[in-house]
Amino acid sequence: MKSYKHLFSRALAASPGRIHFAAHSHHLWPDASYEGHVQAWDDAAALADRKWEKIFGEVMPRAQANIALELKLPDPRTIGFAPNTHELLMRLFSARAPGKIEVLTTDGEFHSFRRQSARWEEEDRIMRRIVPCEPFETFSERFLAAMREQRPDIAFLSHVMFRSGLRFDGVEELAAYASPGGTWVALDLYHSFMAMPCDFSRVADRVFLLGGGYKYAMAGEGAGFIHAPPGYAERPGYTGWFADFGAMEKKQGEVAYGEDGSRFLGATYDATGLYRFNAVQAMLSKEGLDTAAISERLAVLRTMVAEAIAAGKAGATLRRAELLQPNAEGPQARFLSLRHADAVLWKSALMAANVITDARDDVLRIGFGLYQDQADVSAFCDAVRKALG
């Protein structure tokens, strides 16, 4: 297996003894991201006020093109940006007509949406119908059945669930129920964007897609994005001056919006994340790496770790956990989920030994990145055995 550690020399040298298996949580930054970061600073110094011309005229379009290529979207201009997907979520919901919003969702959503939707429900702004993720084997068909039973205002769910790695396989049928004046469908791609090959070309005209650069795109914070299908959510109520950037110097009258993804833009923010994202994309292109190739490589390491844990090579403790394997076929999440009541305690003990994983409630997650190879699997197993027994 070819090593790609040279692409991460700065991050690896910064903590030589660290055993990092949390790429699904905070991916180590490749050297290219440093170069992108510096370019953002250099542009700000050289261009000052005119930096926005470059950001809107070059940096954003390049990032849009990179995302569209990755997701097989027909028009890059449908993509808008924000510092994070939560901000874009707020804009999406603000575009619905006044009144209580009925939402079809799941019990496996990330804390940001779970917390926000629960708070909205407390204020009687929305009403949630929640489809349980388990049993995993029937999840997709149960979610679709709930959609057929009663069409919501918004169907919001993760393409891949952040705790278990469960994948939703009913995107095309779900999209069939969408319409600009009826149901809106939104997919959170945070654990599928650049984690597995994705082709949304057949549903791009009906489905909102949200994701970002923080995890598998290896670009860090600040590069949240939304793909907004034409004709849907045309006037978000939560809006800022970026959403009408081209008319900034004109006489201000009605609240105007772009017809493309720019209608979801907010206000002044640090675009450094987009610089890093574009730099990492250029690095991958230069190395001849795409998501399919990276996924194939890391699937090998994922299997090696799972088999090592089952065989006791990582000690006896992790063998007590239940390995969650929700998807029998098709692309797999880029992390292992081990369910046990002591997951948080294990994560803390491993952290103290400089073995980086993460835990969500009763699930310990072990994630994989391009900077790992077979030797890291052995080092991980040895360190876990010493730390946990």
Salt bridges, closest charged atoms under 4 A:
ASP43 OD2 - LYS54 NZ 2.83
GLU53 OE1 - ARG50 NH2 3.60
GLU58 OE2 - ARG62 NH2 3.18
ASP75 OD1 - ARG77 NE 3.06
GLU87 OE2 - ARG91 NH2 2.68
GLU102 OE2 - ARG129 NE 2.94
GLU121 OE1 - ARG128 NH2 2.88
GLU122 OE1 - ARG119 NH1 3.23
GLU123 OE2 - ARG119 NH2 3.34
GLU123 OE1 - ARG125 NE 2.96
ASP124 OD1 - LYS100 NZ 2.67
GLU134 OE2 - ARG339 NH1 2.74
ASP153 OD1 - ARG96 NH2 3.42
ASP169 OD1 - ARG167 NE 2.59
GLU172 OE2 - ARG202 NE 2.85
GLU173 OE2 - ARG148 NH1 2.51
ASP205 OD1 - ARG206 NE 2.97
GLU287 OE2 - HIS6 NE2 3.97
GLU322 OE1 - ARG339 NE 3.19
ASP342 OD2 - ARG320 NH2 3.73
ASP342 OD2 - HIS340 ND1 3.87
ASP358 OD1 - HIS24 NE2 2.72
ASP358 OD2 - ARG360 NH1 3.42
ASP358 OD2 - ARG365 NH2 2.57
ASP362 OD1 - ARG163 NH2 2.50
ASP376 OD2 - LYS5 NZ 2.69
ASP382 OD1 - ARG385 NH2 2.88
